[in-house]
Amino acid sequence: MSQNEWIYDWNAASPPAIPPGTRVLLDDETLRDGLQNPSVHDPSIEEKIEILHLMEALGIDSVNIGLPGAGPRAAEHTQALAREIATARMKIRPNCAARTYENDIQPIVEISQRAGIAIEAATFLGSSPIRRLVEDWTVEHLERT
């Protein structure tokens, strides 16, 4: 497998032209994926709520509020953000990251029920070419699991 097959070059892709007047929807990953770098400060829940309100004021369409299956702190912060969206009657639509495992999806269902709002489950497989190489996974293995 060549390096070009492992790493996708986003700069090489030519995106299709977007016709003028087309509405572009923004899904902000700041509060979840944006915190994945080890050099990034993980904000307090109060700071995350402030960021959430700024996103709402900017007209961001949807926001990833966490991966609650990652552990108790992630679930607690995700619950607080969902509660804030509901209480403040925000227009921003929440979603949560989850692997395709019940242990990742069940907390999203529970948080959605407790907050009384719909939360999209943005599920994914850990299937990048690099990960498949390192884990020695085949596409067939991913389809079975």
C-alpha positions as CSV (number, residue, x, y, z in Angstrom):
1,M,0.0,0.0,0.0
2,S,1.5,3.4,-1.0
3,Q,1.5,6.4,1.2
4,N,-1.1,8.1,-1.1
5,E,-3.5,5.3,-0.2
6,W,-3.0,5.8,3.5
7,I,-3.3,9.6,3.7
8,Y,-6.0,11.5,1.9
9,D,-4.8,14.8,0.5
10,W,-7.6,17.2,1.0
11,N,-5.6,19.9,-0.8
12,A,-5.5,17.9,-4.0
13,A,-9.3,17.5,-4.3
14,S,-11.2,20.0,-6.4
15,P,-14.5,20.6,-4.7
16,P,-17.4,21.1,-7.0
17,A,-18.5,24.7,-7.5
18,I,-21.3,25.7,-5.2
19,P,-24.0,27.7,-7.1
20,P,-24.6,31.2,-5.8
21,G,-27.5,31.4,-3.3
22,T,-27.0,27.8,-2.1
23,R,-27.4,27.5,1.6
24,V,-24.4,26.0,3.3
25,L,-25.0,24.1,6.5
26,L,-22.3,24.1,9.2
27,D,-21.7,21.3,11.7
28,D,-19.3,22.6,14.3
29,E,-16.9,19.9,15.8
30,T,-15.1,22.3,18.2
31,L,-16.5,20.9,21.4
32,R,-15.6,17.3,20.5
33,D,-13.2,16.6,17.7
34,G,-11.6,20.0,18.2
35,L,-10.4,18.9,21.6
36,Q,-8.5,15.8,20.4
37,N,-5.1,17.4,20.1
38,P,-3.0,16.8,23.3
39,S,-1.8,20.4,23.3
40,V,-5.4,21.8,23.4
41,H,-6.9,22.9,26.7
42,D,-10.1,21.0,27.5
43,P,-12.5,23.8,28.6
44,S,-14.6,23.6,31.7
45,I,-18.3,22.8,31.2
46,E,-19.0,26.5,31.9
47,E,-16.6,27.5,29.1
48,K,-18.2,24.9,26.7
49,I,-21.6,26.3,27.4
50,E,-20.3,29.8,26.6
51,I,-18.9,28.5,23.3
52,L,-22.2,26.8,22.6
53,H,-24.0,30.2,23.0
54,L,-21.5,31.8,20.7
55,M,-22.2,29.1,18.1
56,E,-25.9,29.8,18.4
57,A,-25.4,33.5,18.0
58,L,-23.3,32.9,14.8
59,G,-26.1,30.8,13.3
60,I,-24.2,27.5,13.3
61,D,-26.7,24.8,12.2
62,S,-25.5,21.8,14.2
63,V,-22.9,21.0,16.8
64,N,-21.2,17.8,18.0
65,I,-21.7,18.0,21.8
66,G,-19.5,15.0,22.6
67,L,-18.8,11.3,22.5
68,P,-20.6,10.3,25.8
69,G,-19.5,6.6,25.4
70,A,-15.9,7.8,26.0
71,G,-16.4,7.9,29.8
72,P,-18.2,9.5,32.7
73,R,-16.8,13.1,32.2
74,A,-17.6,13.0,28.5
75,A,-21.1,11.8,29.3
76,E,-21.6,14.5,32.0
77,H,-20.4,17.3,29.7
78,T,-22.6,16.0,26.9
79,Q,-25.6,15.9,29.2
80,A,-25.0,19.5,30.4
81,L,-24.7,20.7,26.8
82,A,-27.9,18.9,25.8
83,R,-29.7,20.4,28.8
84,E,-28.5,23.9,27.9
85,I,-29.7,23.5,24.3
86,A,-33.1,22.5,25.6
87,T,-33.4,25.0,28.4
88,A,-32.3,28.0,26.3
89,R,-34.5,26.8,23.4
90,M,-31.6,27.0,21.0
91,K,-32.0,26.4,17.3
92,I,-28.7,24.7,16.9
93,R,-29.2,20.9,16.4
94,P,-27.0,18.6,18.6
95,N,-25.3,15.5,17.5
96,C,-22.9,13.1,19.2
97,A,-20.1,11.0,17.9
98,A,-20.3,7.3,18.4
99,R,-18.6,4.1,17.2
100,T,-21.0,1.5,15.9
101,Y,-21.2,-0.2,19.3
102,E,-24.2,-0.3,21.7
103,N,-22.0,1.0,24.5
104,D,-21.4,4.2,22.5
105,I,-25.0,4.7,21.2
106,Q,-26.9,3.9,24.4
107,P,-25.6,7.0,26.3
108,I,-26.8,9.2,23.4
109,V,-30.3,7.7,23.7
110,E,-30.3,8.2,27.5
111,I,-29.0,11.8,27.3
112,S,-31.6,12.6,24.6
113,Q,-34.4,11.3,26.7
114,R,-33.3,13.1,29.8
115,A,-32.8,16.4,28.0
116,G,-36.1,16.0,26.0
117,I,-34.5,16.9,22.7
118,A,-33.5,14.9,19.6
119,I,-29.8,14.2,19.3
120,E,-28.4,12.8,16.1
121,A,-26.0,9.8,16.5
122,A,-23.0,10.5,14.2
123,T,-21.7,7.0,14.0
124,F,-18.4,5.9,12.5
125,L,-16.2,2.9,11.9
126,G,-12.5,3.2,12.8
127,S,-11.6,2.3,9.3
128,S,-9.0,4.6,7.9
129,P,-6.5,2.9,5.7
130,I,-3.7,3.6,8.3
131,R,-5.8,2.0,11.1
132,R,-6.7,-1.0,8.9
133,L,-3.0,-1.5,8.2
134,V,-1.9,-1.2,11.9
135,E,-4.7,-3.4,13.2
136,D,-4.5,-5.8,10.3
137,W,-8.2,-5.4,9.6
138,T,-9.9,-6.2,6.3
139,V,-13.1,-4.6,5.0
140,E,-14.8,-8.0,5.7
141,H,-13.7,-7.8,9.3
142,L,-15.2,-4.3,9.7
143,E,-18.4,-5.5,8.1
144,R,-18.7,-8.4,10.6
145,T,-17.9,-6.3,13.7
